[in-house]
Amino acid sequence: MSSLSYSGGFAEPVFAAQAAFRAVLDAFARPGNVISKPAETRPPEPFLGVTGDLLCTLADTDTPVFLAPLADEDSAAAAWLRFHTGAEVTRDASRAVFAVCTSLKALPALSQFPQGTAEYPDRSTTLILQVESLEGGETQVLLSGPGLAQERPFAPKGLAEPFWHEVARNNGQYPRGVDFLFVSASAIAGVPRSTKIQLQGA
């Protein structure tokens, strides 16, 4: 295990985790709202600092984490995650409580992740998806539903129409389906499975 695996965690774990958890709650309460989140951690690539913050806050020994692209067991990112959170890094998407996607090309079909059940909809995956920016993307969608008084446009960079069609199908299963946390270098935004997705012009 390299020195990168041991360094770069929260300097003030209690306060930093509380701040990150509040940001996550706010992101899910107000879908598509871009929330500033300065990075507190310094994880190895390909993780962004904000991704490290979320993992150090949400993941633990009871939450298997799937990494896309698949990480070697001895990769710096996988070792960092295990050391700082105690979480298992799984290569089986069907076991993932959390999934981190650092390259959209490597993302499995959303149906491969736990979807929850009608009785236990919370037993589904939360997907942390890294993007270049949470604004200015080539494909804009309209979000509506709980937490939104009116439709909200949302256009992270690098997410094309096929991805959003899949998200719309996922959210059409509500209360089942995965939840999304979109992460850039300095902000987060949430799209829970309760949010309705409409592609502009559709």
Secondary structure as the mmCIF struct_conf table of DSSP 4:
data_model
#
loop_
_struct_conf.conf_type_id
_struct_conf.id
_struct_conf.beg_label_comp_id
_struct_conf.beg_label_asym_id
_struct_conf.beg_label_seq_id
_struct_conf.end_label_comp_id
_struct_conf.end_label_asym_id
_struct_conf.end_label_seq_id
HELX_RH_3T_P HELX_RH_3T_P1 SER A 3 SER A 5
TURN_TY1_P TURN_TY1_P1 TYR A 6 TYR A 6
BEND BEND1 SER A 7 GLY A 9
BEND BEND2 ALA A 11 GLU A 12
HELX_RH_AL_P HELX_RH_AL_P1 PRO A 13 ALA A 29
BEND BEND3 ARG A 30 ARG A 30
TURN_TY1_P TURN_TY1_P2 PRO A 31 GLY A 32
STRN STRN1 ILE A 35 SER A 36
HELX_LH_PP_P HELX_LH_PP_P1 PRO A 43 PRO A 44
TURN_TY1_P TURN_TY1_P3 GLU A 45 PRO A 46
BEND BEND4 PHE A 47 PHE A 47
HELX_RH_AL_P HELX_RH_AL_P2 GLY A 49 LEU A 58
TURN_TY1_P TURN_TY1_P4 THR A 61 ASP A 62
STRN STRN2 VAL A 65 ALA A 68
BEND BEND5 PRO A 69 PRO A 69
HELX_LH_PP_P HELX_LH_PP_P2 LEU A 70 ASP A 72
TURN_TY1_P TURN_TY1_P5 GLU A 73 ASP A 74
BEND BEND6 SER A 75 SER A 75
HELX_RH_AL_P HELX_RH_AL_P3 ALA A 76 THR A 85
STRN STRN3 VAL A 89 THR A 90
BEND BEND7 ARG A 91 ARG A 91
HELX_RH_3T_P HELX_RH_3T_P2 ALA A 93 ARG A 95
BEND BEND8 VAL A 97 VAL A 97
STRN STRN4 PHE A 98 CYS A 101
BEND BEND9 THR A 102 THR A 102
HELX_RH_3T_P HELX_RH_3T_P3 LEU A 104 ALA A 106
HELX_LH_PP_P HELX_LH_PP_P3 LEU A 107 ALA A 109
HELX_RH_3T_P HELX_RH_3T_P4 LEU A 110 GLN A 112
BEND BEND10 PHE A 113 PHE A 113
STRN STRN5 GLN A 115 GLN A 115
BEND BEND11 ALA A 118 GLU A 119
TURN_TY1_P TURN_TY1_P6 PRO A 121 ASP A 122
BEND BEND12 ARG A 123 ARG A 123
STRN STRN6 SER A 124 SER A 124
STRN STRN7 THR A 126 GLN A 130
BEND BEND13 GLU A 132 GLU A 132
BEND BEND14 LEU A 134 GLU A 135
BEND BEND15 GLU A 138 THR A 139
STRN STRN8 VAL A 141 SER A 144
BEND BEND16 GLY A 145 GLY A 145
TURN_TY1_P TURN_TY1_P7 PRO A 146 GLY A 147
BEND BEND17 ALA A 149 GLN A 150
STRN STRN9 ARG A 152 PHE A 154
TURN_TY1_P TURN_TY1_P8 LYS A 157 GLY A 158
HELX_RH_AL_P HELX_RH_AL_P4 GLU A 161 ASN A 171
TURN_TY1_P TURN_TY1_P9 GLY A 172 PRO A 175
BEND BEND18 ARG A 176 GLY A 177
STRN STRN10 ASP A 179 VAL A 183
BEND BEND19 ALA A 185 SER A 186
STRN STRN11 ALA A 187 VAL A 191
TURN_TY1_P TURN_TY1_P10 ARG A 193 SER A 194
BEND BEND20 THR A 195 THR A 195
STRN STRN12 LYS A 196 LEU A 199
TURN_TY1_P TURN_TY1_P11 GLN A 200 GLY A 201
#
